Amino acid sequence: AGNIWIHESNHWKNNIYNSAKNGGLTGAARPEDFFSDERSKSFSKKRLRYILSRYGYSVYLPVIELLSEVDNAVPGIDDKTAAGIQKKKNFRIWFAEMKHYIEVTLGYPDKIISVSSTQNNQHEKISEGPFPLTDVVLLHFYGRHKYTNYENRYVHTNAFRENKDTRY
């Protein structure tokens, strides 16, 4: 998807998907618009098609992470408000569409499709958002949780992989 991470003010302001920067080529005025704007989706698909046409044959490209740290890309995606629920719904639809495009339209059903998040309370979120649709959930732990969670990560990953356990 490209870098739409916006916690630092210049990231979205200078992002090519920002309609203010690209002269209206996309309709994404805010980061969350990226997931529902049809022109942004079209550009995302073209980018995926280019990357996979160029490198998709390679066994050294087994995983495609559609978005890194989704919680940093779209502030409020985890909110229980109507706006937060809509952001999550739009992201879920976008993720499903991009995954289908890779697997079916482009013909790469063997690629592992992933997404990542930085939230340390993932046990509450694995069954929400895009996670049921993803092949692999990549969790980025920072701060005090970074070291305490390494010892449990292997067990948790296997539990998720084997039965999609959402309560770790």
N, C-alpha and C positions, 0 to 999 in steps of 0.2 A: 504494500500500500504506500510505502514511502514514509518519511518521517512526519507524522502529524502531531507528535508530542508537543504540548503547548504550555507546560508549566513555566517555561522561560518565555517571556513575552515575544521574542523575535521568531520563535519557531513557526507559529501559525502565520504571523504577518508576512514572513518570507517564503511560505510554502507554496509550491506551484499549484496545488489544488485550491488555494484560496482565490475566490473569484475576484477579489480586489487586486490581487497580484497578477492574475493571468488575463486580465481584460475581459472577464465574463465568459471565458471558455467553459468554465464549470459554474454551477450554481451554489457552490459551497462557501457561504459567507462566514460560517462558524465551523469548527472542527467536527461537530456532530452532524453537520449537513453532508459531509463527505460520504456517509454511509447510506443516505437516502437519495442523493442527487444522481440522476441517471447519467449525466455527462461524466461525473467523477467515476461512476462504476465502469463506464465505457473505457475511460483512460486506464483504470486499474486492470481491466481485462486485456487491453492492448499491451500493457507492461508485462503482465503475466505471460501472455502469448509470446512476446519477444524473449523473455528470460527462458521459458521452457523450450522454445524453438531452438534457442542457441545452446542451452545446457541440459535440457531435460533428458537427453539420452544417457547422461552420465550417472553411474552408480554413486558418484561422489556428491550428488545432490539428492539425498534421500528424503529430506524434510524441507517443507516450504512453510515458513512462519508468516502467516498473512498479516499479523500485527503484533508488534512487541509492546508489552506493557499497556494493554488496553485501558487500564484504569488511569494511566497517565495521559493517554491520548485524548480521552473524552472525560473531562471532569463531570462528576455527578452521575456517571453511568451506573453506579451502585446505589444511588438514592432510591428511596421507596416512594418518592413523589411521582406524580403523573409524568413530569418531564423526564425523570430518571428512568421510569418504566418505558417510555417511548424511545429514549436513547438506546436502551438495552434491546428493545424490539427491533429497531432499525439496524443495530449492529448484528443481531442474530440473523436477520434477513440477508444482509450484505455478506456475512460469513458463509451462509448456506449457498448463496448465489456464486461466490467466488470458488468455493470448494467444488460445486457442481461443474462450473466452467473448467476447472483444472482436470477433474476426473473424467467427465463425460465429453464435453465439447472438444477439449484439447487431447483427450485420450491418455491421460496419465493416472489411471486408478491405483497404481503402485506407489505413488508419492504419498508420504505422510504429511498431513496438513495439521498445522499447529497454531496456537495462539499463546501468548503469555500474559502474566499479570504480576504485579508487585505486592498485592495485598497480603498481609500476614494472616488474615482471617479467612483464608480460602476454604476452610472446611464448611463455611456457610454459603460459599458461592460456586462450588464445583458444579452443582446441579442447575445453576442459573446461567444466564447470559449465553455465550457461545459454546460453553464447555461440553455439553452433551453432543455437539456436532463435531468436535475436534477429535483427531486421532490421538494427539498427545497434548497434555496441558503442561506448559513450562511455567514453573513458579519461581519468581525471583525474590528471594528473601534478603532484606537489608536490616541493618541495625542489630539489635540483640538477638533477633530471631534467626539471623543468618547462620550462626554457629550451632545453636541448639537444634535447629531443624535438619542439619546435615545427617545426623545419626538416624533419623526417622525417614528420610526422603526415599531410600530404597524400598522400605516396607510399604510406604504409602503409594509409591509409583506402581508397584506390583499389584497392590489391592485395586487401584483404579484401573489398571490395564486389564486385569482378569475379570472384574465384575462391576466396573464403573462405580465402585463404592464412593459415596459422596460424604461420608462422615469421618474423615480423619482429621 
